[in-house]
Amino acid sequence: MGNDEFLKIAVEEVRRYTKEHLEDPQDFDVYVVWVCKTLQNNKALLSTTLLDGMYFECTYNGDKKELYFDAYHKLENRCIKVED
């Protein structure tokens, strides 16, 4: 599966999942944070413009023709200074 086809399916799945879990209907966009294709497999990290702290991982297993969908909630974001 090519990246364009994979990303179309991944974005549709994130949109479907998000709409199913929204209490109040709202407009939102889905965007791709990162995408990679290795051999017959694809992986993408996605999020939405909603301020709910959710992000998503979609992985396509080309050998089994299966899409794995994971939904995560960001609990914390810290900045840690690293000295050289």
N, C-alpha and C positions, 0 to 999 in steps of 0.2 A: 504494500500500500504506500502510495506517495504521501509526502508531507501535507499537501493541500487537502487531499481527501481525509487523511487522519485528523487534521486540525478542524475541518468542518464537522466531523462526527464528535470530536472532543468538546468543541464549543457548544454544540447542540445538547450534549449530555450535561454540561455544566448549567446551561440555561434551564433545562428540564428539572434538574435537581433543585436548583435555586428557587424556581417558581413553586415547586411542590412544598418547599419549606418556608416560604414567605407568609407572614401573618397578614400584612397589608400589601395589596398589589402595588408594585412600583415599577418604574422603568429603570433598566440597568443595562450596562454593556458588559460583555465578557471579553477579556483580553488575555493574550498569551504572554507569559513572563519568560519562558524558555522552552525550546523544542530541540529534539535531537533524533536522528535516525541512524541506527547501527544495524547493518545487514538488513534483515527483514523485520526489524522491530522499531517501534516509534515510542517516544516518551515526551510528554509536555507537562509543564506546570502552568496553571491558569488561575485567574481570579476574576472578580467582578468589580464594578464601580460602587457597589454597596459598601457601607462602612460597618460590615458585620464581622470582619476579621477572618473570613473564610478563604481558603485557597484549596486548589484541587490538583490532583495528579492523575493523568490518564496515560496508560501504558498499553500499547498494542503488541500482542504476541503473534508474530507472523506465522510461526510454525503451527499454532493451534487455532489461528483466526479468531482470537478472543481479545476483547478490550477490558482492561481492569481499570476501575474508577475508584479513587480514594478522595474523601473529603476531609479537610483538616480545619481546625479553628486555631488561629494564632493566639497564644496566651500571653506572650510577652515579646518585646523588642528592646534590646539593650545595645548601647554603644560601648564597646570595650576598647580603650586606647592600647595600642601595642607599640612598644618602643623598639627601635632598631638596635 
